[in-house]
């Protein structure tokens, strides 16, 4: 038998939850085949078989938590699909059940006297209850202690019917006790219909880390607003040409990414992190893009955004968003990152205070574009498409002056996007 263990996943991931077995016990597997899907803190990953053979033993169930190095299954390299190499435990149980049924159907004749006598002697000679493997299995499933059961069989053999009866009595007793408790005390929970659902490992991790960030960082948020008139005009002018040339649409994210990179170069502390008593200033610009999925928020990273063109950024953002929606993001897609951009505007958010993506010390929040009356430099009033911007930052290393100036610089570059386009 060859053991399948949980492989090394990533530097920061040491455990996961069994999401789904992709191969069933007794089925044939080839070396390299995915046999199990594992849910980790960040993404779901597949565990592959290192051997060719039959999945002979499954040691963990769906929903179980496992750690790197844990043995989760065993492969029989000499086995044949269907379990012909050896009897499975389920087949053994079925045979025991058939034997049990046959024994209850046979009349109590003299030919059964000797076995009955032996069973009685066995029961008398040991404190362990006498029961078949099938009966013991059923008792475990129902949470019944065989020692608490008084068998109907005169020789002391416990049957599945005895186990079922004991389970029914236990359930009725619990129900009666619960009803009595409700009658004697006021309800402490909901008196309306509710549905309970266990939090996924990823959702638990998201919740834990968001709370940790708020407890550990001196988080503060500063706001500004940006006039989107010029950027919308530029997109309208260039969108067809851009699409024909690059095969991708010209969106807002490339402009904001370029503006953020430019501002980070002017204010390097916003592109840093704290490690112990040191500040680590990053000389690279890996920009995280927060994406909402059904399983929770993920932040895939656009690598070396400072070296990418507008088209390169749009393609990368589009690819990562598609992989996120399809559940195809890898750990490499999510690791690292020096600064994050989140766009709540796609859901209609007018204003928010984004939470830091630890260990990063800055995150920019974009919001929905809304037409508002704006006082122009000549005191005239015009209706302009405006967007609120929010910069959350770690006040332990970033002062308010730097944060405000960083956000103002982003605003200036967005309001004059032609320079950005020429640079990109």
C-alpha positions as CSV (number, residue, x, y, z in Angstrom):
1,X,0.0,0.0,0.0
2,X,1.2,3.5,-0.9
3,X,0.3,6.5,1.2
4,X,-1.1,9.7,-0.2
5,X,-0.2,12.7,2.0
6,X,-1.2,16.4,2.0
7,X,1.5,18.1,0.0
8,X,3.2,21.4,0.7
9,X,0.7,24.0,-0.4
10,X,2.4,27.4,0.1
11,X,4.7,29.1,2.6
12,X,1.8,30.6,4.6
13,X,-0.7,27.7,4.3
14,X,-0.2,24.6,6.5
15,X,-3.8,23.2,6.7
16,X,-7.0,22.8,4.8
17,X,-10.4,21.3,4.7
18,X,-11.4,18.3,2.6
19,X,-13.9,19.8,0.1
20,X,-14.6,16.9,-2.2
21,X,-13.3,13.4,-3.0
22,X,-12.9,13.3,-6.8
23,X,-12.2,9.6,-6.8
24,X,-14.2,7.0,-4.9
25,X,-12.9,4.1,-2.9
26,X,-12.2,1.1,-5.2
27,X,-11.8,3.2,-8.3
28,X,-8.7,3.1,-10.5
29,X,-6.3,6.1,-10.5
30,X,-3.3,7.0,-12.6
31,X,-0.2,8.7,-11.3
32,X,-0.8,12.4,-11.5
33,X,-4.6,12.1,-11.3
34,X,-6.4,14.5,-9.0
35,X,-8.1,12.5,-6.3
36,X,-9.1,15.2,-3.8
37,X,-10.1,18.9,-3.7
38,X,-8.8,20.7,-0.7
39,X,-10.2,24.0,0.5
40,X,-7.5,26.3,1.9
41,X,-7.5,29.8,3.3
42,X,-7.1,31.3,-0.1
43,X,-8.1,28.9,-2.9
44,X,-9.2,25.3,-3.5
45,X,-6.3,23.1,-4.6
46,X,-6.3,19.6,-6.0
47,X,-4.3,16.8,-4.4
48,X,-2.8,14.4,-7.0
49,X,-1.9,10.8,-6.7
50,X,1.8,9.9,-6.8
51,X,1.0,6.3,-7.8
52,X,-1.0,4.2,-10.2
53,X,-3.4,1.7,-8.7
54,X,-6.7,1.5,-6.8
55,X,-7.9,3.8,-4.1
56,X,-8.0,1.2,-1.4
57,X,-8.5,3.3,1.8
58,X,-10.0,6.7,2.4
59,X,-8.7,8.0,5.8
60,X,-10.5,11.4,5.9
61,X,-14.0,12.5,5.1
62,X,-15.4,15.5,3.4
63,X,-15.4,18.4,5.9
64,X,-12.4,17.1,7.9
65,X,-9.5,19.4,8.6
66,X,-6.1,18.2,7.6
67,X,-2.5,19.4,7.8
68,X,0.4,19.3,5.5
69,X,2.0,15.8,5.8
70,X,-1.2,14.1,7.0
71,X,-1.9,10.7,5.4
72,X,-5.3,11.0,3.7
73,X,-5.6,7.8,1.6
74,X,-3.8,4.6,0.5
75,X,-3.3,3.3,-3.0
76,X,-3.0,-0.4,-3.8
77,X,-0.7,-0.6,-6.8
78,X,-1.6,-4.3,-7.4
79,X,-5.4,-3.8,-7.0
80,X,-8.0,-3.8,-9.7
81,X,-10.9,-1.4,-10.0
82,X,-14.0,-2.6,-8.2
83,X,-12.0,-4.0,-5.3
84,X,-11.3,-7.4,-6.8
85,X,-7.9,-7.6,-5.1
86,X,-9.4,-7.7,-1.6
87,X,-12.8,-7.3,0.0
88,X,-13.7,-3.8,1.0
89,X,-15.1,-3.1,4.5
90,X,-18.5,-2.3,3.0
91,X,-18.6,-5.8,1.3
92,X,-17.7,-7.4,4.6
93,X,-20.5,-5.5,6.4
94,X,-23.0,-6.6,3.7
95,X,-22.0,-10.2,4.2
96,X,-22.3,-9.9,7.9
97,X,-25.8,-8.4,7.5
98,X,-26.8,-11.3,5.2
99,X,-25.5,-13.8,7.8
100,X,-27.4,-12.0,10.5
101,X,-30.6,-12.1,8.4
102,X,-30.1,-15.7,7.6
103,X,-29.6,-16.6,11.3
104,X,-32.9,-14.9,12.2
105,X,-34.8,-16.7,9.5
106,X,-33.6,-20.2,10.5
107,X,-35.8,-22.1,13.0
108,X,-34.5,-22.7,16.4
109,X,-33.5,-26.3,15.7
110,X,-30.9,-28.6,17.3
111,X,-28.3,-27.7,14.7
112,X,-28.2,-24.2,16.2
113,X,-27.9,-25.4,19.8
114,X,-24.1,-25.7,19.7
115,X,-23.4,-22.2,18.2
116,X,-25.9,-20.6,20.6
117,X,-24.2,-22.4,23.5
118,X,-20.8,-21.1,22.3
119,X,-22.1,-17.5,22.1
120,X,-23.6,-17.7,25.5
121,X,-20.3,-19.0,27.0
122,X,-18.5,-16.2,25.1
123,X,-20.8,-13.6,26.5
124,X,-20.4,-15.0,30.0
125,X,-16.6,-15.0,29.7
126,X,-16.1,-11.4,28.6
127,X,-17.5,-8.0,29.5
128,X,-17.6,-7.0,25.8
129,X,-21.1,-7.2,24.2
130,X,-21.6,-9.7,21.5
131,X,-22.5,-8.1,18.1
132,X,-21.7,-8.4,14.5
133,X,-19.5,-5.8,12.7
134,X,-22.6,-4.5,10.9
135,X,-24.4,-4.0,14.2
136,X,-21.3,-2.3,15.7
137,X,-21.1,0.0,12.7
138,X,-24.7,1.0,13.0
139,X,-24.3,1.7,16.7
140,X,-21.4,4.0,16.0
141,X,-23.4,5.8,13.4
142,X,-26.3,6.4,15.9
143,X,-24.0,7.1,18.8
144,X,-25.3,4.2,20.9
145,X,-23.1,2.4,23.5
146,X,-23.6,-1.3,23.1
147,X,-23.0,-1.8,26.8
148,X,-26.2,0.1,27.5
149,X,-28.3,-2.3,25.4
150,X,-30.3,-5.2,26.9
151,X,-30.5,-7.7,24.0
152,X,-33.7,-9.6,23.2
153,X,-31.6,-12.6,22.1
154,X,-31.5,-15.2,25.0
155,X,-27.8,-15.8,24.4
156,X,-27.0,-12.1,24.7
157,X,-26.2,-11.3,21.1
158,X,-27.1,-7.7,20.2
159,X,-28.9,-7.2,16.9
160,X,-29.3,-4.2,14.6
161,X,-33.0,-4.1,15.7
162,X,-31.8,-3.7,19.4
163,X,-29.6,-0.8,18.3
164,X,-32.4,0.9,16.4
165,X,-34.8,0.5,19.3
166,X,-32.2,2.0,21.7
167,X,-31.7,4.9,19.3
168,X,-35.4,5.6,19.1
169,X,-35.7,5.6,22.9
170,X,-32.7,8.0,23.2
171,X,-34.3,10.3,20.6
172,X,-37.7,10.3,22.4
173,X,-36.0,11.0,25.7
174,X,-34.1,13.9,24.3
175,X,-37.2,15.3,22.7
176,X,-39.2,15.1,25.9
177,X,-36.3,16.7,27.8
178,X,-36.1,19.5,25.3
179,X,-39.9,20.1,25.4
180,X,-39.8,20.2,29.1
181,X,-37.0,22.7,29.1
182,X,-38.8,25.0,26.7
183,X,-41.9,24.9,28.8
184,X,-40.0,25.8,32.0
185,X,-38.0,28.7,30.6
186,X,-38.3,31.5,28.1
187,X,-36.8,31.1,24.6
188,X,-33.3,32.4,24.4
189,X,-32.9,32.1,20.7
190,X,-34.9,33.0,17.6
191,X,-38.7,32.3,17.6
192,X,-38.7,32.6,13.8
193,X,-37.5,30.1,11.1
194,X,-33.7,30.2,10.7
195,X,-31.2,28.4,8.6
196,X,-27.7,27.5,10.0
197,X,-24.8,27.0,7.7
198,X,-21.2,26.3,8.7
199,X,-18.7,29.0,7.7
200,X,-16.3,27.9,5.0
201,X,-12.6,27.8,5.9
202,X,-12.0,30.7,3.6
203,X,-14.8,32.8,5.2
204,X,-13.4,32.0,8.6
205,X,-10.0,33.1,7.6
206,X,-11.2,36.3,6.0
207,X,-13.1,37.1,9.2
208,X,-10.1,36.3,11.4
209,X,-7.7,38.4,9.3
210,X,-9.9,41.4,9.0
211,X,-10.4,41.5,12.7
212,X,-6.6,41.1,13.2
213,X,-5.9,44.0,10.9
214,X,-8.2,46.3,12.8
215,X,-6.7,45.2,16.1
216,X,-3.0,45.4,15.1
217,X,-2.8,48.3,12.7
218,X,-3.5,52.0,13.4
219,X,-5.9,52.2,10.5
220,X,-7.1,55.6,9.3
221,X,-8.9,56.6,6.1
222,X,-8.7,59.9,4.2
223,X,-11.1,60.9,1.4
224,X,-11.1,62.9,-1.8
225,X,-13.1,63.1,-4.9
226,X,-12.1,63.0,-8.5
227,X,-13.7,64.6,-11.6
228,X,-14.0,61.7,-14.1
229,X,-14.9,64.0,-17.1
230,X,-11.6,63.8,-18.9
231,X,-11.0,60.1,-18.4
232,X,-14.5,59.3,-19.7
233,X,-13.9,61.6,-22.7
234,X,-10.6,59.9,-23.4
235,X,-12.1,56.4,-23.1
236,X,-14.8,57.5,-25.5
237,X,-12.3,58.8,-28.0
238,X,-9.9,55.8,-27.9
239,X,-12.0,52.8,-27.0
240,X,-12.7,51.5,-30.6
241,X,-9.1,52.0,-31.7
242,X,-7.8,50.5,-28.4
243,X,-10.0,47.4,-28.8
244,X,-9.1,46.9,-32.5
245,X,-5.4,47.2,-31.7
246,X,-5.1,45.2,-28.5
247,X,-8.2,43.0,-28.4
248,X,-9.2,44.2,-25.0
249,X,-11.4,47.1,-23.8
250,X,-10.0,50.2,-22.3
251,X,-11.4,50.3,-18.7
252,X,-10.9,52.5,-15.6
253,X,-8.6,50.0,-13.8
254,X,-5.6,50.6,-16.1
255,X,-5.8,54.3,-15.4
256,X,-6.1,53.9,-11.7
257,X,-3.3,51.3,-11.6
258,X,-1.0,53.7,-13.5
259,X,-1.9,56.5,-11.2
260,X,-1.4,54.5,-8.1
261,X,2.1,53.3,-9.3
262,X,3.1,56.8,-10.1
263,X,2.0,58.0,-6.6
264,X,3.7,55.1,-4.9
265,X,7.0,56.1,-6.5
266,X,6.6,59.6,-5.1
267,X,5.5,58.3,-1.6
268,X,7.4,55.0,-1.1
269,X,6.2,54.5,2.5
270,X,2.7,53.7,1.2
271,X,4.4,50.8,-0.7
272,X,6.0,49.3,2.4
273,X,5.2,47.0,5.3
274,X,6.3,46.6,8.9
275,X,8.4,43.6,9.9
276,X,9.2,43.6,13.6
277,X,11.0,46.9,14.3
278,X,11.8,47.5,10.7
279,X,10.1,49.2,7.8
280,X,10.5,47.3,4.5
281,X,10.2,49.7,1.5
282,X,9.4,47.7,-1.6
283,X,11.0,48.6,-4.8
284,X,8.5,46.6,-6.9
285,X,4.9,47.4,-7.7
286,X,2.7,44.3,-7.5
287,X,-0.8,45.7,-7.3
288,X,-3.6,43.6,-5.7
289,X,-7.1,43.8,-7.3
290,X,-9.8,42.9,-4.8
291,X,-12.4,40.7,-6.5
292,X,-15.7,39.5,-4.9
293,X,-16.6,35.8,-5.5
294,X,-19.3,33.6,-4.2
295,X,-16.9,32.1,-1.6
296,X,-15.6,35.5,-0.4
297,X,-13.2,38.3,-1.3
298,X,-10.0,37.4,-3.0
299,X,-7.1,39.6,-4.0
300,X,-5.2,38.4,-7.1
301,X,-2.1,40.3,-7.9
302,X,-1.0,42.1,-11.1
303,X,2.8,41.6,-11.1
304,X,5.2,44.4,-12.0
305,X,2.4,46.8,-12.9
306,X,4.9,49.6,-13.5
307,X,6.3,47.7,-16.5
308,X,3.0,46.9,-18.1
309,X,1.2,49.0,-20.7
310,X,-2.4,50.0,-20.5
311,X,-3.3,47.0,-22.7
312,X,-1.1,44.7,-20.5
313,X,-2.8,45.8,-17.4
314,X,-6.3,45.5,-18.9
315,X,-5.5,42.0,-20.1
316,X,-4.0,40.9,-16.8
317,X,-7.0,42.3,-14.8
318,X,-9.4,40.6,-17.1
319,X,-7.7,37.3,-16.9
320,X,-7.5,37.4,-13.1
321,X,-11.1,38.4,-12.8
322,X,-12.2,35.5,-15.1
323,X,-10.1,33.0,-13.1
324,X,-11.6,34.3,-9.9
325,X,-15.2,33.8,-11.2
326,X,-14.3,30.3,-12.5
327,X,-12.6,29.3,-9.3
328,X,-9.3,28.8,-11.2
329,X,-7.0,31.2,-9.2
330,X,-3.8,29.6,-8.0
331,X,-1.8,30.3,-4.8
332,X,0.7,32.1,-7.0
333,X,-2.0,34.4,-8.3
334,X,-2.8,35.5,-4.7
335,X,0.6,35.6,-3.0
336,X,2.5,38.8,-2.4
337,X,1.3,42.2,-3.4
338,X,2.5,45.6,-2.3
339,X,-0.6,47.7,-2.5
340,X,-4.3,47.0,-3.2
341,X,-7.1,48.6,-5.2
342,X,-10.7,47.8,-4.5
343,X,-13.7,49.0,-6.5
344,X,-16.9,49.0,-4.6
345,X,-18.4,51.2,-7.3
346,X,-19.3,48.2,-9.4
347,X,-21.9,47.3,-6.7
348,X,-23.1,50.9,-6.4
349,X,-21.1,51.9,-3.3
350,X,-21.0,55.7,-3.0
351,X,-18.5,55.8,-0.1
352,X,-16.7,53.3,2.1
353,X,-13.6,52.8,4.3
354,X,-11.7,49.8,2.9
355,X,-9.8,47.6,5.3
356,X,-6.1,47.0,4.8
357,X,-4.9,43.8,3.2
358,X,-2.2,42.9,5.7
359,X,0.7,43.1,5.7
360,X,0.2,46.0,3.2
361,X,-0.1,49.5,4.7
362,X,-2.3,51.1,2.1
363,X,-5.4,50.3,0.1
364,X,-7.3,52.6,-2.4
365,X,-11.1,52.4,-2.6
366,X,-12.9,53.4,-5.8
367,X,-16.6,54.1,-5.8
368,X,-19.5,54.6,-8.1
369,X,-19.5,57.6,-10.5
370,X,-22.3,60.0,-9.7
371,X,-23.2,63.2,-11.5
372,X,-23.1,66.1,-9.0
373,X,-23.1,70.0,-9.3
374,X,-19.5,71.2,-9.1
375,X,-18.3,74.8,-8.6
376,X,-15.7,75.5,-11.3
377,X,-12.7,77.8,-11.0
378,X,-14.6,80.7,-12.6
379,X,-17.4,80.2,-10.0
380,X,-19.8,78.7,-12.5
381,X,-21.6,75.5,-11.6
382,X,-21.5,72.5,-13.9
383,X,-22.8,69.0,-13.5
384,X,-19.8,66.6,-13.5
385,X,-19.3,62.8,-13.2
386,X,-17.6,62.6,-9.8
387,X,-16.1,59.7,-7.9
388,X,-15.2,59.5,-4.2
389,X,-11.8,58.0,-3.5
390,X,-10.8,56.6,-0.1
391,X,-7.3,55.7,1.1
392,X,-7.0,53.6,4.2
393,X,-3.5,53.5,5.6
394,X,-1.5,52.3,8.6
395,X,-0.9,55.4,10.7
396,X,2.0,53.7,12.5
397,X,4.4,54.5,9.5
398,X,2.3,56.7,7.3
399,X,1.6,60.2,8.5
400,X,-1.6,62.1,7.6
401,X,0.3,64.5,5.4
402,X,1.8,61.7,3.2
403,X,-1.6,60.0,3.0
404,X,-3.4,63.1,1.9
405,X,-0.7,64.0,-0.6
406,X,-0.7,60.5,-2.0
407,X,-4.4,60.6,-2.6
408,X,-4.2,64.1,-4.1
409,X,-1.5,62.9,-6.5
410,X,-3.8,60.0,-7.7
411,X,-6.6,62.5,-8.2
412,X,-4.4,64.8,-10.2
413,X,-3.3,62.1,-12.6
414,X,-6.8,60.7,-13.1
415,X,-8.1,64.2,-13.9
416,X,-5.3,64.6,-16.5
417,X,-5.3,61.1,-18.0
418,X,-3.6,62.1,-21.3
419,X,-0.2,62.3,-19.6
420,X,-0.8,58.8,-18.2
421,X,-1.7,57.4,-21.5
422,X,1.4,58.9,-23.1
423,X,3.6,57.5,-20.4
424,X,2.0,54.1,-20.6
